[in-house]
Amino acid sequence: MARVGAIVVAAGASSRIGDEIPKQLQLVGLEPMLVASVESVAGVSEEIVVVAPPGAIEAVKRITLGAGHARGARFPGTRVAVVPGGARRQDSVRAGLGALSDEIEIVLIHDAARPFAGVELAERVVAAALEHGAAVPVIEVPDTVKRVEGGRVVATLDRTVLRVAQTPQGFRRDVIERATQRAEDTDVTDDAQAAELTGCRVAVVTGEPGNVKVTTPFDLDLARMRMNRKLGLDGSARVGTGTDCHRLVEGRRLVLCGVEIPFEKGLEGFSDADVASHALIDALLGAIAGGDIGRHFPAGDQRYKDISSLVLLERAAEMVRSRGFSIGNVDVTIVAERPRLSSFVGAMRRSLADTLAIEPESVSVKATTTEGTGPEGEGLAVTAHAVAVVLAESRHRGDREPVG
């Protein structure tokens, strides 16, 4: 079986989007668009090279490799690298080719602005590239096409022989390397065109009508609505749950729901180890299918060393609202034998309500014991459970910052 690598071209300036954040880094659903585009080719690729804007290398590494770049690629079984792109498409592709290992035989090239390409499409392209040397997915042209010159129609084209090209496009390694060299003096609009310049006969495979390219602000709005629908984020109400547990140790403050509790021990952890806030963060993220606390605020990332968990909770609430939801109500149960927490429940409710920007009447905090059983009953740990209900707002609101 031939070894397959992929290049995801994400170096464009996105001038038609009209936003300082490049479109490939804009959120579509719960992730930057780039993540979905990489996933489109990850299932068939041993290696993926993301070609990024030179000024966004660190942001793209954070998105594709995880915070700190030390937790491994987010795409198990696939080696992911990030390199700066060039001024033209063929320059960016050449940079991507240089970062692939010599063992790669088939190269897929995919646009970062196509987040809805299916893995089955990538498989068809790989098979055709193996057989023919070069392959491009195409779809039929549904509309009548006019050629216009000087503001007037000069011809109606025969749409039965016209096709719209998509990505990912696939090539034998030697074919695409020769094509990028041949296209040195020509501005090509896709990689199949570069191959055509060498005389290569590019095979076609059936594309996917839903594999649209995001180019304009209107496209971006449609992509967000479509991804929300795919993720089930367009319902009227959603429920999430969360659980967290930390050991009690000496030399640490005991902080629960952002309230410091006088006690001879505190909770062990990288942040302030506020188990109640952590459980609630997971509940909110769960309600929007947004992963867990470790994904967004990983232990070991120095940005979160000894940070107040209320800061992280506030950011989780912002994620909920940025996806078009409001927070309905939350319910937190804290399990601890000691200290007794009943006198602090009111302060905890107010703390959470202020952080979430909701009414205290929408916040429930309960404290219970295990009657001396288990690590909580033995005074070794504190556990918290949380439930959160979020409500869909009437209109979608796009995010300003990518989640990475």
MIPANU-987988 format. One record per residue (C-alpha): residue number from 1; residue in three letters; x, y negated, z. Coordinates in pm, whole numbers. Example, Ala and Ser with C-alpha at 12.3 -4.5 7.8 and 13.67 -1.06 7.14 Angstrom:
residues 2
<lumgu 1,"ALA",<1230,450,780>>,
<lumgu 2,"SER",<1367,106,714>>,
This chain:
residues 404
<lumgu 1,"MET",<0,0,0>>,
<lumgu 2,"ALA",<137,-338,-98>>,
<lumgu 3,"ARG",<224,-579,182>>,
<lumgu 4,"VAL",<4,-888,179>>,
<lumgu 5,"GLY",<80,-1236,305>>,
<lumgu 6,"ALA",<-130,-1551,290>>,
<lumgu 7,"ILE",<-69,-1923,256>>,
<lumgu 8,"VAL",<-340,-2152,393>>,
<lumgu 9,"VAL",<-301,-2493,234>>,
<lumgu 10,"ALA",<-393,-2751,498>>,
<lumgu 11,"ALA",<-162,-3040,409>>,
<lumgu 12,"GLY",<-414,-3269,239>>,
<lumgu 13,"ALA",<-485,-3622,360>>,
<lumgu 14,"SER",<-867,-3577,345>>,
<lumgu 15,"SER",<-911,-3928,206>>,
<lumgu 16,"ARG",<-1269,-3865,95>>,
<lumgu 17,"ILE",<-1377,-3774,449>>,
<lumgu 18,"GLY",<-1303,-4130,560>>,
<lumgu 19,"ASP",<-1183,-4032,908>>,
<lumgu 20,"GLU",<-849,-4057,1085>>,
<lumgu 21,"ILE",<-879,-3689,1179>>,
<lumgu 22,"PRO",<-805,-3466,874>>,
<lumgu 23,"LYS",<-1106,-3259,775>>,
<lumgu 24,"GLN",<-922,-2931,833>>,
<lumgu 25,"LEU",<-882,-3029,1200>>,
<lumgu 26,"GLN",<-1243,-3142,1245>>,
<lumgu 27,"LEU",<-1465,-2917,1455>>,
<lumgu 28,"VAL",<-1704,-2693,1264>>,
<lumgu 29,"GLY",<-1899,-2492,1518>>,
<lumgu 30,"LEU",<-1677,-2440,1821>>,
<lumgu 31,"GLU",<-1340,-2445,1646>>,
<lumgu 32,"PRO",<-1151,-2666,1402>>,
<lumgu 33,"MET",<-1239,-2580,1043>>,
<lumgu 34,"LEU",<-884,-2450,996>>,
<lumgu 35,"VAL",<-945,-2159,1234>>,
<lumgu 36,"ALA",<-1233,-2019,1027>>,
<lumgu 37,"SER",<-1032,-2060,707>>,
<lumgu 38,"VAL",<-737,-1869,854>>,
<lumgu 39,"GLU",<-974,-1597,975>>,
<lumgu 40,"SER",<-1096,-1556,616>>,
<lumgu 41,"VAL",<-757,-1410,514>>,
<lumgu 42,"ALA",<-627,-1278,848>>,
<lumgu 43,"GLY",<-803,-944,810>>,
<lumgu 44,"VAL",<-602,-847,501>>,
<lumgu 45,"SER",<-271,-1023,573>>,
<lumgu 46,"GLU",<36,-918,769>>,
<lumgu 47,"GLU",<166,-1274,766>>,
<lumgu 48,"ILE",<0,-1615,735>>,
<lumgu 49,"VAL",<178,-1943,672>>,
<lumgu 50,"VAL",<-27,-2255,743>>,
<lumgu 51,"VAL",<103,-2551,545>>,
<lumgu 52,"ALA",<18,-2856,754>>,
<lumgu 53,"PRO",<40,-3235,721>>,
<lumgu 54,"PRO",<390,-3336,837>>,
<lumgu 55,"GLY",<241,-3558,1106>>,
<lumgu 56,"ALA",<13,-3286,1247>>,
<lumgu 57,"ILE",<251,-2992,1290>>,
<lumgu 58,"GLU",<213,-2972,1669>>,
<lumgu 59,"ALA",<-166,-3001,1651>>,
<lumgu 60,"VAL",<-185,-2722,1393>>,
<lumgu 61,"LYS",<51,-2502,1596>>,
<lumgu 62,"ARG",<-168,-2555,1903>>,
<lumgu 63,"ILE",<-478,-2461,1703>>,
<lumgu 64,"THR",<-334,-2151,1536>>,
<lumgu 65,"LEU",<-82,-2028,1794>>,
<lumgu 66,"GLY",<-244,-2136,2121>>,
<lumgu 67,"ALA",<-142,-2390,2384>>,
<lumgu 68,"GLY",<230,-2398,2453>>,
<lumgu 69,"HIS",<294,-2180,2145>>,
<lumgu 70,"ALA",<401,-1908,2389>>,
<lumgu 71,"ARG",<85,-1703,2420>>,
<lumgu 72,"GLY",<119,-1547,2075>>,
<lumgu 73,"ALA",<-87,-1594,1764>>,
<lumgu 74,"ARG",<-464,-1616,1800>>,
<lumgu 75,"PHE",<-495,-1361,1520>>,
<lumgu 76,"PRO",<-386,-1019,1658>>,
<lumgu 77,"GLY",<-172,-811,1423>>,
<lumgu 78,"THR",<-86,-1107,1201>>,
<lumgu 79,"ARG",<229,-1316,1225>>,
<lumgu 80,"VAL",<139,-1685,1192>>,
<lumgu 81,"ALA",<382,-1965,1107>>,
<lumgu 82,"VAL",<327,-2337,1051>>,
<lumgu 83,"VAL",<538,-2542,807>>,
<lumgu 84,"PRO",<510,-2899,674>>,
<lumgu 85,"GLY",<358,-2944,331>>,
<lumgu 86,"GLY",<461,-3153,34>>,
<lumgu 87,"ALA",<318,-3435,-172>>,
<lumgu 88,"ARG",<148,-3205,-426>>,
<lumgu 89,"ARG",<-30,-2873,-401>>,
<lumgu 90,"GLN",<249,-2681,-576>>,
<lumgu 91,"ASP",<501,-2837,-335>>,
<lumgu 92,"SER",<299,-2714,-38>>,
<lumgu 93,"VAL",<263,-2367,-189>>,
<lumgu 94,"ARG",<637,-2354,-251>>,
<lumgu 95,"ALA",<697,-2440,116>>,
<lumgu 96,"GLY",<460,-2162,218>>,
<lumgu 97,"LEU",<631,-1910,-8>>,
<lumgu 98,"GLY",<966,-1995,150>>,
<lumgu 99,"ALA",<829,-1911,495>>,
<lumgu 100,"LEU",<693,-1567,397>>,
<lumgu 101,"SER",<924,-1271,460>>,
<lumgu 102,"ASP",<1092,-1106,163>>,
<lumgu 103,"GLU",<883,-790,213>>,
<lumgu 104,"ILE",<556,-960,114>>,
<lumgu 105,"GLU",<446,-842,-233>>,
<lumgu 106,"ILE",<97,-992,-274>>,
<lumgu 107,"VAL",<29,-1354,-183>>,
<lumgu 108,"LEU",<-315,-1495,-111>>,
<lumgu 109,"ILE",<-352,-1873,-129>>,
<lumgu 110,"HIS",<-653,-2022,46>>,
<lumgu 111,"ASP",<-782,-2375,103>>,
<lumgu 112,"ALA",<-818,-2482,465>>,
<lumgu 113,"ALA",<-1135,-2663,357>>,
<lumgu 114,"ARG",<-1317,-2336,274>>,
<lumgu 115,"PRO",<-1423,-2201,616>>,
<lumgu 116,"PHE",<-1696,-1966,491>>,
<lumgu 117,"ALA",<-1501,-1725,268>>,
<lumgu 118,"GLY",<-1571,-1364,366>>,
<lumgu 119,"VAL",<-1305,-1102,429>>,
<lumgu 120,"GLU",<-1465,-887,157>>,
<lumgu 121,"LEU",<-1380,-1160,-94>>,
<lumgu 122,"ALA",<-1015,-1154,15>>,
<lumgu 123,"GLU",<-1012,-775,-28>>,
<lumgu 124,"ARG",<-1147,-802,-384>>,
<lumgu 125,"VAL",<-888,-1064,-473>>,
<lumgu 126,"VAL",<-603,-853,-332>>,
<lumgu 127,"ALA",<-715,-549,-533>>,
<lumgu 128,"ALA",<-739,-750,-856>>,
<lumgu 129,"ALA",<-401,-918,-798>>,
<lumgu 130,"LEU",<-242,-577,-751>>,
<lumgu 131,"GLU",<-386,-458,-1081>>,
<lumgu 132,"HIS",<-347,-770,-1296>>,
<lumgu 133,"GLY",<-81,-982,-1131>>,
<lumgu 134,"ALA",<-311,-1279,-1069>>,
<lumgu 135,"ALA",<-677,-1311,-972>>,
<lumgu 136,"VAL",<-921,-1591,-894>>,
<lumgu 137,"PRO",<-1277,-1567,-753>>,
<lumgu 138,"VAL",<-1535,-1752,-962>>,
<lumgu 139,"ILE",<-1907,-1821,-959>>,
<lumgu 140,"GLU",<-2141,-1916,-1241>>,
<lumgu 141,"VAL",<-2226,-2281,-1306>>,
<lumgu 142,"PRO",<-2595,-2328,-1213>>,
<lumgu 143,"ASP",<-2641,-2676,-1363>>,
<lumgu 144,"THR",<-2618,-2822,-1709>>,
<lumgu 145,"VAL",<-2273,-2977,-1758>>,
<lumgu 146,"LYS",<-2214,-3292,-1962>>,
<lumgu 147,"ARG",<-1890,-3434,-2091>>,
<lumgu 148,"VAL",<-1894,-3809,-2039>>,
<lumgu 149,"GLU",<-1670,-4071,-2196>>,
<lumgu 150,"GLY",<-1705,-4447,-2160>>,
<lumgu 151,"GLY",<-2020,-4416,-1955>>,
<lumgu 152,"ARG",<-2202,-4210,-2220>>,
<lumgu 153,"VAL",<-2267,-3841,-2274>>,
<lumgu 154,"VAL",<-2063,-3715,-2567>>,
<lumgu 155,"ALA",<-2135,-3343,-2536>>,
<lumgu 156,"THR",<-2333,-3079,-2349>>,
<lumgu 157,"LEU",<-2106,-2788,-2260>>,
<lumgu 158,"ASP",<-2199,-2422,-2284>>,
<lumgu 159,"ARG",<-2227,-2329,-1920>>,
<lumgu 160,"THR",<-2245,-1955,-2000>>,
<lumgu 161,"VAL",<-1867,-1958,-2056>>,
<lumgu 162,"LEU",<-1789,-2190,-1765>>,
<lumgu 163,"ARG",<-1711,-2079,-1412>>,
<lumgu 164,"VAL",<-1631,-2258,-1086>>,
<lumgu 165,"ALA",<-1306,-2140,-927>>,
<lumgu 166,"GLN",<-1273,-2071,-554>>,
<lumgu 167,"THR",<-1008,-1956,-311>>,
<lumgu 168,"PRO",<-851,-1737,-185>>,
<lumgu 169,"GLN",<-661,-1674,-506>>,
<lumgu 170,"GLY",<-419,-1384,-525>>,
<lumgu 171,"PHE",<-88,-1323,-700>>,
<lumgu 172,"ARG",<202,-1085,-717>>,
<lumgu 173,"ARG",<494,-1255,-543>>,
<lumgu 174,"ASP",<700,-1289,-862>>,
<lumgu 175,"VAL",<402,-1433,-1054>>,
<lumgu 176,"ILE",<330,-1717,-810>>,
<lumgu 177,"GLU",<699,-1798,-757>>,
<lumgu 178,"ARG",<745,-1832,-1132>>,
<lumgu 179,"ALA",<423,-2035,-1156>>,
<lumgu 180,"THR",<526,-2293,-895>>,
<lumgu 181,"GLN",<857,-2342,-1075>>,
<lumgu 182,"ARG",<683,-2383,-1412>>,
<lumgu 183,"ALA",<441,-2639,-1263>>,
<lumgu 184,"GLU",<721,-2862,-1136>>,
<lumgu 185,"ASP",<636,-3137,-1385>>,
<lumgu 186,"THR",<258,-3084,-1394>>,
<lumgu 187,"ASP",<-6,-3178,-1138>>,
<lumgu 188,"VAL",<-218,-2866,-1102>>,
<lumgu 189,"THR",<-554,-2855,-925>>,
<lumgu 190,"ASP",<-533,-2490,-826>>,
<lumgu 191,"ASP",<-278,-2212,-821>>,
<lumgu 192,"ALA",<-439,-2015,-1103>>,
<lumgu 193,"GLN",<-372,-2314,-1330>>,
<lumgu 194,"ALA",<-4,-2296,-1238>>,
<lumgu 195,"ALA",<-3,-1926,-1331>>,
<lumgu 196,"GLU",<-180,-2005,-1659>>,
<lumgu 197,"LEU",<106,-2239,-1755>>,
<lumgu 198,"THR",<343,-1940,-1757>>,
<lumgu 199,"GLY",<118,-1749,-1998>>,
<lumgu 200,"CYS",<-17,-1521,-1726>>,
<lumgu 201,"ARG",<-368,-1391,-1793>>,
<lumgu 202,"VAL",<-553,-1450,-1469>>,
<lumgu 203,"ALA",<-823,-1197,-1385>>,
<lumgu 204,"VAL",<-1151,-1306,-1229>>,
<lumgu 205,"VAL",<-1351,-1147,-949>>,
<lumgu 206,"THR",<-1700,-1233,-831>>,
<lumgu 207,"GLY",<-1688,-1518,-583>>,
<lumgu 208,"GLU",<-1933,-1609,-308>>,
<lumgu 209,"PRO",<-2192,-1887,-349>>,
<lumgu 210,"GLY",<-2154,-1973,19>>,
<lumgu 211,"ASN",<-1777,-2018,-11>>,
<lumgu 212,"VAL",<-1810,-2394,-49>>,
<lumgu 213,"LYS",<-1529,-2647,-21>>,
<lumgu 214,"VAL",<-1572,-2924,236>>,
<lumgu 215,"THR",<-1477,-3251,65>>,
<lumgu 216,"THR",<-1713,-3531,169>>,
<lumgu 217,"PRO",<-1870,-3638,502>>,
<lumgu 218,"PHE",<-2197,-3488,375>>,
<lumgu 219,"ASP",<-2020,-3155,316>>,
<lumgu 220,"LEU",<-1880,-3169,668>>,
<lumgu 221,"ASP",<-2223,-3229,822>>,
<lumgu 222,"LEU",<-2368,-2936,626>>,
<lumgu 223,"ALA",<-2077,-2713,730>>,
<lumgu 224,"ARG",<-2134,-2798,1096>>,
<lumgu 225,"MET",<-2504,-2721,1076>>,
<lumgu 226,"ARG",<-2435,-2397,892>>,
<lumgu 227,"MET",<-2173,-2284,1143>>,
<lumgu 228,"ASN",<-2399,-2374,1435>>,
<lumgu 229,"ARG",<-2672,-2160,1281>>,
<lumgu 230,"LYS",<-2425,-1875,1227>>,
<lumgu 231,"LEU",<-2314,-1894,1592>>,
<lumgu 232,"GLY",<-2669,-1917,1720>>,
<lumgu 233,"LEU",<-2618,-2268,1854>>,
<lumgu 234,"ASP",<-2942,-2409,1715>>,
<lumgu 235,"GLY",<-3180,-2253,1966>>,
<lumgu 236,"SER",<-3378,-2465,2211>>,
<lumgu 237,"ALA",<-3211,-2327,2526>>,
<lumgu 238,"ARG",<-2913,-2108,2603>>,
<lumgu 239,"VAL",<-2783,-1948,2925>>,
<lumgu 240,"GLY",<-2425,-1874,3028>>,
<lumgu 241,"THR",<-2272,-1702,3330>>,
<lumgu 242,"GLY",<-1929,-1721,3492>>,
<lumgu 243,"THR",<-1735,-1553,3772>>,
<lumgu 244,"ASP",<-1399,-1630,3930>>,
<lumgu 245,"CYS",<-1200,-1502,4229>>,
<lumgu 246,"HIS",<-878,-1629,4392>>,
<lumgu 247,"ARG",<-676,-1510,4687>>,
<lumgu 248,"LEU",<-661,-1707,5011>>,
<lumgu 249,"VAL",<-302,-1795,5103>>,
<lumgu 250,"GLU",<-125,-2022,5348>>,
<lumgu 251,"GLY",<18,-2353,5237>>,
<lumgu 252,"ARG",<-261,-2441,4993>>,
<lumgu 253,"ARG",<-564,-2674,5016>>,
<lumgu 254,"LEU",<-907,-2514,5000>>,
<lumgu 255,"VAL",<-1108,-2696,4732>>,
<lumgu 256,"LEU",<-1457,-2583,4628>>,
<lumgu 257,"CYS",<-1678,-2776,4382>>,
<lumgu 258,"GLY",<-1421,-3054,4407>>,
<lumgu 259,"VAL",<-1471,-3089,4784>>,
<lumgu 260,"GLU",<-1175,-3026,5014>>,
<lumgu 261,"ILE",<-1273,-2792,5298>>,
<lumgu 262,"PRO",<-1073,-2805,5627>>,
<lumgu 263,"PHE",<-922,-2458,5670>>,
<lumgu 264,"GLU",<-589,-2299,5754>>,
<lumgu 265,"LYS",<-565,-2136,5410>>,
<lumgu 266,"GLY",<-632,-2236,5051>>,
<lumgu 267,"LEU",<-680,-2066,4718>>,
<lumgu 268,"GLU",<-382,-1949,4516>>,
<lumgu 269,"GLY",<-372,-2065,4153>>,
<lumgu 270,"PHE",<-204,-2275,3883>>,
<lumgu 271,"SER",<-452,-2562,3911>>,
<lumgu 272,"ASP",<-622,-2649,4240>>,
<lumgu 273,"ALA",<-778,-2298,4213>>,
<lumgu 274,"ASP",<-1134,-2425,4268>>,
<lumgu 275,"VAL",<-1315,-2096,4201>>,
<lumgu 276,"ALA",<-1660,-2254,4205>>,
<lumgu 277,"SER",<-1572,-2509,3937>>,
<lumgu 278,"HIS",<-1391,-2240,3736>>,
<lumgu 279,"ALA",<-1694,-2012,3741>>,
<lumgu 280,"LEU",<-1914,-2302,3631>>,
<lumgu 281,"ILE",<-1676,-2391,3346>>,
<lumgu 282,"ASP",<-1704,-2033,3220>>,
<lumgu 283,"ALA",<-2083,-2048,3249>>,
<lumgu 284,"LEU",<-2102,-2368,3042>>,
<lumgu 285,"LEU",<-1862,-2233,2779>>,
<lumgu 286,"GLY",<-2054,-1907,2773>>,
<lumgu 287,"ALA",<-2380,-2089,2704>>,
<lumgu 288,"ILE",<-2233,-2235,2383>>,
<lumgu 289,"ALA",<-2034,-1920,2293>>,
<lumgu 290,"GLY",<-1719,-2124,2347>>,
<lumgu 291,"GLY",<-1484,-1864,2492>>,
<lumgu 292,"ASP",<-1354,-1886,2848>>,
<lumgu 293,"ILE",<-1155,-2119,3070>>,
<lumgu 294,"GLY",<-825,-1948,2991>>,
<lumgu 295,"ARG",<-869,-2014,2623>>,
<lumgu 296,"HIS",<-911,-2390,2660>>,
<lumgu 297,"PHE",<-708,-2454,2977>>,
<lumgu 298,"PRO",<-451,-2172,2995>>,
<lumgu 299,"ALA",<-254,-2105,3312>>,
<lumgu 300,"GLY",<110,-2183,3247>>,
<lumgu 301,"ASP",<36,-2493,3041>>,
<lumgu 302,"GLN",<206,-2769,3238>>,
<lumgu 303,"ARG",<-74,-3013,3153>>,
<lumgu 304,"TYR",<-293,-2824,3399>>,
<lumgu 305,"LYS",<-43,-2771,3681>>,
<lumgu 306,"ASP",<-221,-2861,4011>>,
<lumgu 307,"ILE",<-491,-3045,3814>>,
<lumgu 308,"SER",<-828,-3106,3975>>,
<lumgu 309,"SER",<-1072,-2852,3835>>,
<lumgu 310,"LEU",<-1333,-3128,3819>>,
<lumgu 311,"VAL",<-1130,-3277,3533>>,
<lumgu 312,"LEU",<-1156,-2946,3348>>,
<lumgu 313,"LEU",<-1526,-2919,3432>>,
<lumgu 314,"GLU",<-1586,-3266,3289>>,
<lumgu 315,"ARG",<-1410,-3163,2967>>,
<lumgu 316,"ALA",<-1622,-2848,2945>>,
<lumgu 317,"ALA",<-1935,-3064,2983>>,
<lumgu 318,"GLU",<-1808,-3284,2698>>,
<lumgu 319,"MET",<-1771,-2973,2480>>,
<lumgu 320,"VAL",<-2131,-2880,2555>>,
<lumgu 321,"ARG",<-2258,-3224,2459>>,
<lumgu 322,"SER",<-2038,-3249,2151>>,
<lumgu 323,"ARG",<-2205,-2934,2016>>,
<lumgu 324,"GLY",<-2548,-3097,2035>>,
<lumgu 325,"PHE",<-2659,-2966,2377>>,
<lumgu 326,"SER",<-2745,-3126,2708>>,
<lumgu 327,"ILE",<-2694,-2960,3047>>,
<lumgu 328,"GLY",<-3025,-2850,3195>>,
<lumgu 329,"ASN",<-2940,-2703,3534>>,
<lumgu 330,"VAL",<-2657,-2511,3702>>,
<lumgu 331,"ASP",<-2651,-2266,3993>>,
<lumgu 332,"VAL",<-2333,-2172,4184>>,
<lumgu 333,"THR",<-2299,-1904,4452>>,
<lumgu 334,"ILE",<-1981,-1897,4664>>,
<lumgu 335,"VAL",<-1890,-1575,4845>>,
<lumgu 336,"ALA",<-1664,-1622,5150>>,
<lumgu 337,"GLU",<-1661,-1486,5505>>,
<lumgu 338,"ARG",<-1468,-1787,5636>>,
<lumgu 339,"PRO",<-1485,-2079,5659>>,
<lumgu 340,"ARG",<-1856,-2140,5696>>,
<lumgu 341,"LEU",<-1963,-2358,5405>>,
<lumgu 342,"SER",<-2325,-2451,5475>>,
<lumgu 343,"SER",<-2239,-2800,5604>>,
<lumgu 344,"PHE",<-2051,-2879,5280>>,
<lumgu 345,"VAL",<-2320,-2771,5033>>,
<lumgu 346,"GLY",<-2470,-3118,4998>>,
<lumgu 347,"ALA",<-2132,-3275,4916>>,
<lumgu 348,"MET",<-2061,-2995,4668>>,
<lumgu 349,"ARG",<-2390,-3055,4487>>,
<lumgu 350,"ARG",<-2323,-3428,4461>>,
<lumgu 351,"SER",<-1969,-3363,4339>>,
<lumgu 352,"LEU",<-2085,-3132,4060>>,
<lumgu 353,"ALA",<-2374,-3360,3965>>,
<lumgu 354,"ASP",<-2144,-3661,3934>>,
<lumgu 355,"THR",<-1892,-3465,3727>>,
<lumgu 356,"LEU",<-2158,-3322,3494>>,
<lumgu 357,"ALA",<-2349,-3653,3475>>,
<lumgu 358,"ILE",<-2678,-3485,3573>>,
<lumgu 359,"GLU",<-2918,-3531,3863>>,
<lumgu 360,"PRO",<-2835,-3355,4193>>,
<lumgu 361,"GLU",<-3180,-3192,4170>>,
<lumgu 362,"SER",<-3043,-2997,3870>>,
<lumgu 363,"VAL",<-2752,-2857,4072>>,
<lumgu 364,"SER",<-2778,-2563,4311>>,
<lumgu 365,"VAL",<-2492,-2453,4536>>,
<lumgu 366,"LYS",<-2531,-2157,4771>>,
<lumgu 367,"ALA",<-2288,-1995,5013>>,
<lumgu 368,"THR",<-2303,-1635,5131>>,
<lumgu 369,"THR",<-2088,-1368,5295>>,
<lumgu 370,"THR",<-2029,-997,5238>>,
<lumgu 371,"GLU",<-2085,-905,5604>>,
<lumgu 372,"GLY",<-1718,-823,5654>>,
<lumgu 373,"THR",<-1681,-597,5350>>,
<lumgu 374,"GLY",<-1449,-628,5052>>,
<lumgu 375,"PRO",<-1167,-883,5006>>,
<lumgu 376,"GLU",<-1404,-1172,5075>>,
<lumgu 377,"GLY",<-1524,-1016,5401>>,
<lumgu 378,"GLU",<-1166,-947,5508>>,
<lumgu 379,"GLY",<-1070,-1311,5451>>,
<lumgu 380,"LEU",<-840,-1228,5162>>,
<lumgu 381,"ALA",<-1024,-1404,4879>>,
<lumgu 382,"VAL",<-1310,-1629,4773>>,
<lumgu 383,"THR",<-1538,-1543,4480>>,
<lumgu 384,"ALA",<-1783,-1764,4293>>,
<lumgu 385,"HIS",<-2062,-1686,4048>>,
<lumgu 386,"ALA",<-2232,-1945,3827>>,
<lumgu 387,"VAL",<-2522,-1973,3584>>,
<lumgu 388,"ALA",<-2574,-2266,3346>>,
<lumgu 389,"VAL",<-2867,-2354,3119>>,
<lumgu 390,"VAL",<-2805,-2586,2824>>,
<lumgu 391,"LEU",<-3073,-2740,2603>>,
<lumgu 392,"ALA",<-3050,-2817,2232>>,
<lumgu 393,"GLU",<-3077,-3185,2151>>,
<lumgu 394,"SER",<-3289,-3309,1863>>,
<lumgu 395,"ARG",<-3000,-3397,1635>>,
<lumgu 396,"HIS",<-2649,-3266,1584>>,
<lumgu 397,"ARG",<-2357,-3484,1680>>,
<lumgu 398,"GLY",<-2011,-3418,1532>>,
<lumgu 399,"ASP",<-1697,-3408,1743>>,
<lumgu 400,"ARG",<-1421,-3663,1733>>,
<lumgu 401,"GLU",<-1150,-3440,1868>>,
<lumgu 402,"PRO",<-1051,-3089,1760>>,
<lumgu 403,"VAL",<-1058,-2822,2033>>,
<lumgu 404,"GLY",<-727,-2647,2051>>,
